[in-house]
Amino acid sequence: MEFNKLKEIEKDPYSALGVSSKKEGVHEATKNLSKGLFLGTFCKILPLIGNLPQEVKDNYVQILHSDGVGTKSNIAYIARKEGYSTNTFQTLPQDALVMNLDDLACVGAFDNFYISNHIARNSNRISNEDITTIIQGYQDFFQKASDLGINIFDAGGETADVGSYTTTLGIDVTASTIIEKNKIIDCDNIPTNGYIVGLASNGQSSYENQPNSGIRSNGLTLAINSLLNSYYRKYPETMDQTVDQNKLFTGPYRLNDVIQDTNTGEKFTISEAILSPTRTYLPILKMCQEYGIEICGIIHCTGGGLTKSIKFGKQIRYVKSNLPATPIIFSEIQEARNIKDKYMYQTFNMGVGLEIIVPNEKEAELLIKIANYFDVSAKIIGYTEIAKHNTNEVIIEKNGIPLEYKL
C-alpha cells in the first residue's frame, strides 16, 4: 500500500507539512512587542482605559485572545463532499471557542466572556446551509455553557465570502473578559516543588454528548495527512500546494473506517475521531475556584502539546513520569507515519488536555475529585523542580525512557 512507502522517520514531520508546533517564526516576528501586564500568561493582559474611576483601573484588567479551528475545517469539508450531512460542521464553532476560552481560563478567567466570531468561506464550496449549521453550532455551545453556569455574551461577528484567498473554510474567534487583577494566575511564578495534575482530553465528560477521541484542535495538519489515504487527493483545495504532494494524504484510512481504543473499548470512525470537539475544562476550573483550590499555574496543552509548559516559569524542570495511556487516535497517527515519540509529544496533547500545577498533594486530590465529578479522568502526572541548566526543561518518561526538551 502507498502509505507504507512513506514509513520514513522525518526530522520533524509537522514542519515538513509547512507548519510548526513551536511557531519559531511567529515568536521571532513578535519578540519586540509588549507582553502585557503579566509575562507568564496565555493571553495578553491589558490595563483598562477610558474615563473610569481610578479604583477600577487599579484593581481590574482586560484580557483579549484570538484563535481558530485551523485545518480541522478541511475534514468537515471533505466529509460533506463525500456525502455526509451538514452536521459535520456542527461542532467546529466549539473548537474555535474553546481554543480561546480555555486559554483565558489559564490566567484565572472562568466566567463572563465576550465573544466575536469571523467565518471566512469560499462560497462556491461552502453553502448557505453549511453556514447556518455553523452559526447554530455557536448558539448550541452558548446554551450548553449557560446550563453549566458559565456566561458567554455573543457580540456577533462577520461572515465573509473570500474565495480569492480561502479555498474552503476558516472559523476564528476573539474572546475578551475583565477580571480582578488579584485573581490573575501568572505562570511566570510556577513553583519548583509543585504537583502537576493532568486532565484527560479523551473519554466522555458529563457535559459531552458522545465519547471524545482527545484530538482537540492542534496538530490537525499532521493528523489528517497521516491518517487519510491518497483517495482524498481528489480535493486539492484542502492541500497546501507549496508542500510535496507525496507527503499529503499518505495514510491507511478512509473517513468511515473504524478504530477501537483497547484501553477504553471506545470505537470511532476516522471522521468521528478527527472531528471530536475540543473539550472545555471551564466547568471543572470554575468549581475549583468555588472550592478555593490553590492553583499555581494552568497549562493548556495546545500548540506544543505536552511540551507547552516549557515556555512558563523561571528555571523550571517539568517532570512528567505518570502519563495516562495514549488515546488510540495518537497511536494511529504515530504508526501511520512512523513518527518518533519526541515529535509526537511536542505536537499533540497525547491524552492530557490541561495541566494544573498545585502546591501540595491535598490540593491535587481535591482537584482530581472535582474532575471526576464531571466524569473527566485526572491524575497526578508529574512534578516541578529546579532545572539543571539555566533554562526551562521538560522531561517526559515513556516506558522508562526519558524524552528531554529544553527551551
N, C-alpha and C positions, 0 to 999 in steps of 0.2 A: 504493500500500500504506500501511497505517496508520503504520508506523514512520517513513516519510518525512515525515509531518506533524509529527513531533516534532523534526525536524532544526533545532533552535534551540540556540544556544550559551548554556548556563546559566551563571550566576555561579559556581557550584560544584556540579556535578551530583551529587556524593556527598552533600553537605549537603542538597540538595533531596529526597533519599530518606530523610532522618531520621537520617543517620549522619555521622561526621566523621573524616577521616584524622588531623586534628590533635588531636582529643579535648580541645578547649579547656575544656569544662565539667568534665571529669574532672580536668584539671590544676588548675583553679581550686578545686575541692572538696577536693583533696588537698595543696594548696600548703603547708599548715602542718604536715603530717605529717612524721615523721622520714624522712630519705632513707637511713638505714642508715649503715654504717661508711664506705662509699665513695660519692662523688657521681656518678661517671661510669659507672654500670653499668646494665645492662638489668634486673637483678634486685636485690631488696633483700638486702644482705649484713649478717648479724646476728652478734653475739658468741655464743659458746657459753655456756650457763648450766648450773647444777646443780653437783653435787658431783664436779667433775672436777679433775685436777691443774692447777695454775696454768700450768704449762708448755704444757699442751694448750690452755688458754683463750687464752694469749698468741700461739700460733702457728697456730691453726686458726679457721676461721669457718664459719658455716652459711649456705646460700643457699636461698631459697624463691621459688617463682614459680607463678602460676596463669594459665591461658589456656584457650581452647577453639576449637572448629571454626567457630563463628559460623553464618552463614546458608548455608554450604555444604551443611549437612544438608538444607536445603529442596530442593536439586536431587536429592539421593538419594531423598528422599521422593516428589517429583514423578515421577521415573523409575520408581520402584516402582509408583506408581499407574497409570502408563502401560504397565505390563506387563513391565517389566524385572525381572530376578531380584533376590533379596535381596542379591546380591553388590554392588549399588550402595552398600551401607553398609560394605563391607569395609575400605576404606582411610580412612574418617573418623577412626578412632582414631589412625592415623598423623598425620593433620593436627593433632589436638589435642596429641599427644605432642611432635611436632617444634616446634610453636609454643612449647613450654616448654623442651624440651631444648636447642634451638639458641640460645635466649635465655640459658640457663645457660652454654652454651659461649662466649658473648660475653664472659663475665667470667673465662674460663680453666678452666671445669669441663668436661672431655671424657669422663668415665667415672664409674662408681659412683653411679648415680642411684636415688632412691626415688620411686615413683610412686603416687599415689592418684587414682582417677577418679570422676567423677559423671556419670550419664546421667539426664536428665530427659525423660520421654516423655509424650505423650498416648496412653494405651494403647488408645484407640478407633481410632487411626490407625497406630501403630507396633506391630507384632505381636511376640509372643514369639520367633518365628523370626528377625525382624529384630534383636532384642536379642542373640540367640545369635550371629548373624553379627558384630555389633559387638564383643562380648566376644572372639570368636575373632580379630577384627582386632587387638586389643591383643596377644594371645598371638603372633600372626604377627610383629608388629613386634619384640616382645621377643626372639623366636628369631633374627630376622634380625640384630638388634643384637649378640646373643651370638655369632653366626657371624662378625661383624666385629670381635670382641674388645671390645665395649662392654657393660658390666654394668649391667643395669637390674633393680631389685628391686621386685616388684609388691606393694604394700601393700593391694590390693583397693580397694573403693570402695562406691558406693551407686547403685542404680538406683531412681528414684522415679517413681511414676505421679502426675503433677501436671497433669492435663488442664485444671485451672482456670486455670493461667497459662502452660502450654506448649502451643501449638497443634499442634506437630509433635514436634520432637526437639532436644534440646540435649546436646552432649557436651563436657565440660570436664575438665581435668586440673590437679592440683597436683604439682609436682616439687620435689625437695629433694636437696641433697648437702652434704658437708662437704669443704673443701679447705684446703690450706695458705695462710695469709694472703699469703705472699710470691709466690704464683702468680697472684694476682688481676690481671686485666687491667683497668685503670681508664681508661676513655675520657675521663676528665677531663684526662688527660695526653697527649692527641693532639699530636704534634709539628707544627710549621709547615713542615716540609720532607719530609713523608712521601710514600710511593708508595701509591696506592690500587689494590689488586688486586681485581677483581670476579670472583666465581664464578657461573657460569651457573645460572639456575633451570630452564632447559629442556634438551631433549636426553634422552639415556638414559645414566645412570651405570652402572658395572659392578655396582652393588648394587640396581638397579631392574629390574623385570620388563618394563617397556614404556616407550616414549618419554613424556616429560613435557612438557606444554604450557607449564609455567612459572608458572601462575596462583597456586599456593600457597593460603594461606587469608586473604588480605587483599583488600579491595575487592570482595568477592563480591556484596554487595547491588547495587552498581553494575553489575558484570559480568552478573549474572543478568537484571536488568531492562533492560539494554541489548541483550542478545543474544536472549533468548527472546521470542516474539511473544505477542500477546494471547490466543491459544488457551489459554494457561496461567492466564488469569484465572479459569478454572473451578475453581481451587484457592485460594479466598480465604484459607484458613488459612495460606498462605505469603506473604500480603500484609500490609503494615503498614496498618491501617485508618485511621491518622491522616494518611496521605500521599494526595495527589491520585491517585486510581486511574488517571488517564490518563497518569501518569508511570511506571507499573509495567507490566512485560512489554510493552515497546514495540518490541522488536527484530524482525529478519527471519527468525529461525531456530526450528526445532523440534529436539528432542533428537537425532534421528537424522540431521540434515543434516550434511554433511561440509565441513570447511575444510582447506585444504592450505597449509603453510608453504613459500613459494617459496625461502626461504633454505636450508632443511634437507631439503625434499622430503617431510617427515612429514605424514601425514593424520590428522585426528581427527574423530570425530563431536563435536557440540557437548557432549553429555553427557560424553564422554571428556575433552574439553578442560577443562571446568569442574571435573570430579571428579578431575583429575590430582592424585595425592597430594603433599603438601608435602614437598619433598626435605630430608633432613637432610644436614648437612655434617660431622657428627661424625667419620666415618672419616678425612676429609681433615685436620681440625683435630688429631685425635689423632696422626696421622703427622707433622704439622708440629711438634708438641710433641716427638715422639721424635727428630726431626732437629734439634731445637734452634733452629728458626727464631725470630728475634726479632720478636714481634708487639707493635705499639704500641696497636692497637685493633681491635676486631671490631664491625661494624655489621650486624645482622640487618635486612634491608630488608623489614620487615613494615609495621605501621601507619605511614604516612608515605612509603612507597615509597622512591624514590631521594633523597628529601629527609630521610629519617630521621636522617642523620648530623648535621643542623643542631643537634640537641639536645646534642651531645657536644663537649667541649673548650672552650677559652677563646680567644676572638677568632680562630677558625679559619675559613679560607675553603677549602671543599672544591670543587675544580675537576674536573669530570667531562667530559672532552672526547674520550674514546675509547671510547664505549659500544658494546657489541655490537649486531648487528641486532635489531630489535624482534621478538619472537615473534608469530606470527600471531594468537593469541588477543587480544593487546592492540590490535593494528591493527584487528581486527574490532570490538572494544568501542568504540574511538575513532570509527571510521567510522559505526557504527550510531547513535551518539548525538551525533555531531559535537562531540566534546569537545576543548577546547583542549589543546595539548601541556602547558601549565603544570599543568593539573589531572591529566593522566594520570601525570606523573612524581611528583606528590605523593600519589597514591593507590596506584599499582601499582609493582611492582619492575621492570617493563619488561625483564625478562630477566636481571637481576642479583639473585640471592637473598641473597648475602652479600658484604660489602666488608671486606677485611682491610688494615689500614694497617701497612706495614713501613717501616724507616728507609732502605733503600737498594735499588738495582736488583738486586744479587746475591741478597738475600733474596727479592725479588719473583720472580725467575726460578726459584729453587728451589721456592717455593710453587706456582707455575704448573705445574711438572713433577709435583709431588705430586698436584695436582688432576687433571691429565691422566692420571696413573696410574690414577685411578678413573673415567676417561672423562668427566670433568666439564670443560667448556671454561672457561678462565680467561685473563685478560689484565690488563695494567695499564690501568685505565680513567681514571686521573687522578692528581692530587696534592693536597697540602695546602700552604697558605701563610698568611701573616698576613692577616687580614681588613682591608679598607679602613676599615671602621667598627668601633666598639667593640661588636661583636656577631658571632655566628657567621653565616656565609653559605654558601650552596650555589649553584654555577654549573653548569648543565647545558647543554652545547652540542649542538644538533641541527641538522645541515645548516649549520653555521657560524653559527647564530643562538643567542646565549646566553639561557637562561632563568634569571632571578635570584630567589633566595629569601633572605629574612633572618629570623632568629629573632625 
